[in-house]
C-alpha cells in the first residue's frame, strides 16, 4: 500500500470499511469553499441584509421612530424660541401652529405616541400603558393620561412625578 497524503487509509471501526484520505480532504475543501461563498455573499449583500431579514441591526445604531419625531418637536420649539425670545404657546391649536405644524396631523398618535407640545417642553403619552427606564435602569410605568415631559432646551425627560428617565428606553405595552 502506498503511503502519501492523498492515499492515507482511514478505518471506520464500526463498519470496518475503508475510506481514502483524499475523500476526507475533498470533503474539507468542499466545506471551506461553502464557508468562503457565505463570507463573500454576506460581504456583497451587506446593507441589503436588513431588507432580507427585517430590521436587524448590523452594528449601525438605529434611531427609534418616535425619537425622530421628538427631535423634530425639540428643534421646532427651540427655533421658535430663538426667533421670538419666547416659548411657543401651550394651549389649543397654537401649541402646534406656533412651531409650524398642522394641528390636524397630531390629533391622534404619531409613531405610537400622542404628542403634547407645551411651551418649553414636549409631552409624550399613549392610548396604552408605556414603560420607560429611570436613570437607574428600573422600568417605570407611564399610565394613559400621564405624560413624559421632555425639556426642549436640554432634552432632559422626566415623568409627571419628576423622576428623570432615559427616553430612548420607551416601550409600549403589548
C-alpha positions, 0 to 999 in steps of 0.5 A: 500500500502506498503511503502519501497524503492523498492515499492515507487509509482511514478505518471506520471501526464500526463498519470496518470499511475503508475510506481514502484520505483524499475523500476526507480532504475533498470533503474539507475543501468542499466545506471551506469553499461553502464557508468562503461563498457565505463570507463573500455573499454576506460581504456583497449583500451587506446593507441589503441584509436588513431588507432580507431579514427585517430590521436587524441591526448590523452594528449601525445604531438605529434611531427609534421612530418616535425619537425622530419625531421628538427631535423634530418637536425639540428643534421646532420649539427651540427655533421658535424660541430663538426667533421670538425670545419666547416659548411657543404657546401651550394651549389649543391649536397654537401649541402646534401652529406656533412651531409650524405644524398642522394641528390636524396631523397630531390629533391622534398618535404619531409613531405610537405616541400622542404628542403634547407640545407645551411651551418649553417642553414636549409631552409624550403619552399613549392610548396604552400603558408605556414603560420607560427606564429611570436613570437607574435602569428600573422600568417605570410605568407611564399610565394613559393620561400621564405624560413624559415631559421632555425639556426642549432646551436640554432634552432632559425627560422626566415623568409627571412625578419628576423622576428623570428617565432615559427616553430612548428606553420607551416601550409600549405595552403589548 
